[in-house]
Amino acid sequence: AWLFIRHLFAPYLAAEQIDSYIAGLILLAAAPCTAMVFVWSRLTNGDPLFTLTQVALNDTIMVFAFAPIVALLLGISAITVPWDTLLTSVVLYIVVPVSGAQWLRHRVLAQGGPDALDRLLRGMQPWSVLALLATLVLLFAFQGEAILRQPLVIAILAVPILIQVFFNAALAYLANRALGEQHSVACPSALIGASNFFELAVAAAISLFGFESGAALATVVGVLIEVPVMLLVVRVVNRSRDWYQRGAQA
């Protein structure tokens, strides 16, 4: 992000927003995906237990390492952020939801068992979809004008995001093939490395820099391209299944 934005594309961007754009891209890249990985994994017939393990590991990493990683990368890019705001974002958007979900899960299991938990999850699914849609509507309500007014900026911000997605996906996919792992393991490995927890990135960008900042816009660009790009990655790993299995068995 630092190389592309500050050196290659600087002449095409507002000078006062360059640091903010870089910060948004760093926040997006530092937030590993969680929930959506289950969707991508299912589309590729990925191993559900391996996918669950990956998501649990990502949740742990975000609780303890998201703030230090973001602070380190922003510091390398000479961008100063208040630690208290960053830590507050982690607590509000990671620790509280994860802790609340675990408390609710244990309570439901203790009172009604697995069947009660399944009923609760099925009942919550439509509400979770509505909450996600409401989040997207609010994001584009605040950033829609900027997106329509600055198509070149949107295209420039998409470049490092696309490079990250395709590089991480290819690296994980090929490494699994070289190690002889099953295709059902390689797929979620590639997908979780390529996708981002854009809800956290957007929330942190807004908390640190404001609704109308370049950082918020950069994370919203990640939202714009997340689904179509990840569906492309899903298609590639599905279409290359036979090629992958020949190499893994060699």
Stockholm file with secondary structure:
# STOCKHOLM 1.0

chainA/1-250         AWLFIRHLFAPYLAAEQIDSYIAGLILLAAAPCTAMVFVWSRLTNGDPLFTLTQVALNDTIMVFAFAPIVALLLGISAITVPWDTLLTSVVLYIVVPVSGAQWLRHRVLAQGGPDALDRLLRGMQPWSVLALLATLVLLFAFQGEAILRQPLVIAILAVPILIQVFFNAALAYLANRALGEQHSVACPSALIGASNFFELAVAAAISLFGFESGAALATVVGVLIEVPVMLLVVRVVNRSRDWYQRGAQA
#=GR chainA/1-250 SS CHHIIIIISGGGSCGGGHHHHHHHHHHHHHSBCCHHHHHHHHHTTCCHHHHHHHHHHHHHHHHHHHHHHHHHHHHHTTCCCCHHHHHHHHIIIIIHHHHHHHHHHHHHHHHHHHHHHHHHHHHHHHHHHHHHHHHHHHHHHHHHHHHHHCHHHHHHHHHHHHHHHHHHHHHHHHHHHHTTCCHHHHHHHHHHHHCBCHHHHHHHHHHHHCTTSHHHHHHHHHHHHHHHHHHHHHHHHHHTHHHHHHHHHC
#=GC SS_cons         CHHIIIIISGGGSCGGGHHHHHHHHHHHHHSBCCHHHHHHHHHTTCCHHHHHHHHHHHHHHHHHHHHHHHHHHHHHTTCCCCHHHHHHHHIIIIIHHHHHHHHHHHHHHHHHHHHHHHHHHHHHHHHHHHHHHHHHHHHHHHHHHHHHHCHHHHHHHHHHHHHHHHHHHHHHHHHHHHTTCCHHHHHHHHHHHHCBCHHHHHHHHHHHHCTTSHHHHHHHHHHHHHHHHHHHHHHHHHHTHHHHHHHHHC
//
